[in-house]
Amino acid sequence: RIRDFCAGCFVDLWTSLRLSNRPPPLPRGSDEAPPPPAPSLFPSMRTSVFLTSALVAAAAVALCDASGTCHTPGALRGGGIAEKVGGFVGGFLRTDSFGGDMTSPNLVAPEAKVGLGLRGGGEDVIFDGEIRPLMQAEGLSEAAIKAFQQNYEALVRGDDGMISERAISPAGDLPSLADVVKANLPEDQIKKMLEQTVVLKLNGGLGTGMGLEQAKSLLQVKNGESFLAIIAKQVMAFRATLGNVRVMFMNSFSTSADTKVALSAVSPEIVADGWEVVQNKVPKIQADTLRPAKLPGNPTKEWCPPGHGDLYPSLAGSGELKKLLDAGVKYMFVSNADNLGATLDLNLLAFFVESDKSFVMEVCERTSSDKKGGHLAVRKQDNHLLLRESAQCADEDEKDFQDTEKHRYFNTNNLWIRLDKLQAVIEKNDGVVPLPMIKNSKTVDPSDADSHKVFQLETAMGAAIESFDGAGAIVVGRERFAPVKTCADLLCVRSDAYVTTADHRLVLDAVCEGKPPVIDLSKEYKKVSGLDKLLAAGEIPSLKNCKKLVIKGKVVFSAGTTFAGEVTITNAADEWKTLPAGNYDGHTIEL
């Protein structure tokens, strides 16, 4: 009713505005030219009434979704009512209720006009009519389907997920791990906590960005051992010295089998019942029609991973969440498999348990090298913590976004989740955890730039912090954040800048004083094959005293090479050239 009333208001408003500027009628038979319309600085009283009514109604609609479920103002994103009203007006101008031809380049294309429960352009493209049956045919759970529906509806609405600077405030002082460390935790307390805890490693990535075609966790990372081999040793060392703890892996269809083989070879006892939850898959959406993309020659490429925000529907849809809760498990620690610094820390676990928080994110303090990455902030409307990624920042807010003194913390993707609170969030929100949609523009066949343009819709699990009441964050040192996303990261972790502890954790050497060397490699080293060429001599150079290393062009390190301070090596030629062995301290070298 509100929606229909609002539409009527806008139609009357448009008519009123046109009439208010229409020239007065001339006497019948007059041959005089009509006078130009008089500009009106203020609309008529009648127009103002309609405008006010329409905006109020639009504000009401902004608080309700298509199903009629209304939300508190705290649920609004991107600055509040004004943005929502603008979005509603834009949506109205795209509907058949309005007979005009006004368009906006930022709105969904007319040929892809699909309302929630509406049909545009004569096309029967509604979620339940086409996408749901497609996902059901693939055996995907209702939890996975609802999660994707949330993202699809956001796409149709034209949501861009932007978070304006004026809508947030910086996250203030936070507790730190150093503040909560206890000399000795009672053994009975440790035993009780571990009985209620599960560790989950995210292990769905293939490492295609590094030129890999298998699970990235199978890559040799330190002393000839893979991520999975080191994780298995970490688990077994923890169980041997501190107590038994459950361990799970979130695999994808692409990594499940290889992961099981690799873990079985190192620690078969890890691969027991309930050892994994498999990530869902979602359809790619054709950009010009918003229909599921089709590639008859290779149907597997019609699907894509939904991002690690799929943790929540995967746990719920697989039944593993219920199994864990039924077994008395309340606390889950989640981290990436490629971050070997993130292990189960008893002091952090004790802090999480005693704080009674629903969700805790480990964060690190940002430095200049982190300024382009996302940051933690507080939403002004409800004082909830949230994450703002670079893709959610408008150009005019870029300066504030990159101000590491203002926005001081970034997400490590090490998360502590109360499983009973997670279940409550899911039940409260009709089977989903509300997460901002991330839209990636691709082609349906990644290897064919001329194939249909598609959207791949993803979510990030850390963004759930804004959906939990009573969520918090804690500052940790860089020793708990050593992810390998690029070959530069891999070179750093393989080097002596990182050392392996007795319990198989990977930590920065004390000489680094908590800051890893910054490594900048040119395009020749985007893939692991290029890094192998750089290290063809078979020895990793010493980097523990290096602040920054820049390699430009085709370079091969010699054995016995040491870098210190800030070093730049450049080879402008097209052939590979060898850097002679030696100690390079603050050098700039052209080969």
Number of C-alpha atoms within 10 A of each C-alpha: 7 14 17 10 13 25 21 16 22 23 19 17 22 17 12 18 17 10 12 17 14 14 12 12 8 12 8 6 6 8 8 8 7 11 11 10 11 11 10 10 6 8 16 14 9 13 20 15 13 21 19 13 17 25 20 16 20 28 20 18 20 22 19 16 12 12 8 9 9 14 13 10 13 14 15 18 19 20 18 19 19 14 15 21 21 15 18 21 17 19 19 18 20 24 18 11 13 15 10 12 7 9 14 12 6 10 17 23 18 15 13 19 23 28 18 16 12 12 16 17 12 9 14 14 23 19 21 12 10 13 21 17 14 17 18 13 9 10 10 19 18 18 23 27 25 17 24 27 17 16 22 20 19 19 21 18 19 16 19 17 20 17 22 19 20 12 16 22 16 18 19 13 10 12 13 17 16 13 11 13 15 12 7 7 12 8 11 8 10 16 14 10 19 20 17 17 24 19 19 22 22 22 26 25 23 18 20 12 15 18 15 16 12 16 23 26 28 20 19 16 23 19 9 10 12 18 21 25 21 23 23 22 18 21 21 20 15 18 13 11 9 14 14 15 18 18 20 21 26 24 23 22 12 16 21 19 12 15 23 19 12 17 18 16 10 15 14 13 12 19 17 12 8 14 16 23 23 20 29 25 21 24 24 26 27 22 21 16 18 22 21 20 22 20 14 9 7 10 12 12 17 20 18 17 20 24 20 21 22 25 23 22 25 23 21 23 20 19 13 16 22 17 14 20 15 10 11 14 21 21 26 22 23 25 24 26 24 26 24 26 22 26 22 20 14 16 19 22 19 17 19 21 16 9 12 12 19 21 26 25 24 24 26 24 17 22 15 10 9 16 21 15 15 21 26 26 24 19 26 16 16 13 14 19 25 21 23 23 19 18 15 18 20 14 11 10 14 14 12 14 23 21 15 20 14 15 21 22 28 25 23 22 20 20 21 25 22 23 21 17 18 22 18 14 19 18 12 11 12 11 21 24 27 22 21 24 22 23 20 11 15 18 22 28 19 12 8 9 11 10 13 18 19 26 23 23 23 22 23 18 19 20 22 22 25 23 20 22 14 16 21 21 24 21 21 19 15 18 19 22 25 23 19 21 14 16 23 22 19 21 24 24 24 20 19 18 22 23 18 17 10 9 16 20 20 24 22 25 18 12 12 16 11 13 17 25 22 17 20 16 19 13 12 17 23 16 18 21 15 18 20 15 17 24 18 15 14 12 13 20 22 18 27 25 20 23 19 18 21 17 20 17 21 23 25 18 21 20 17 14 17 19 22 19 16 19 19 17 18 18 18 13 11 8 9 15 17 15 19 13 13 13 14 18 15 16 15 12 13 11 15
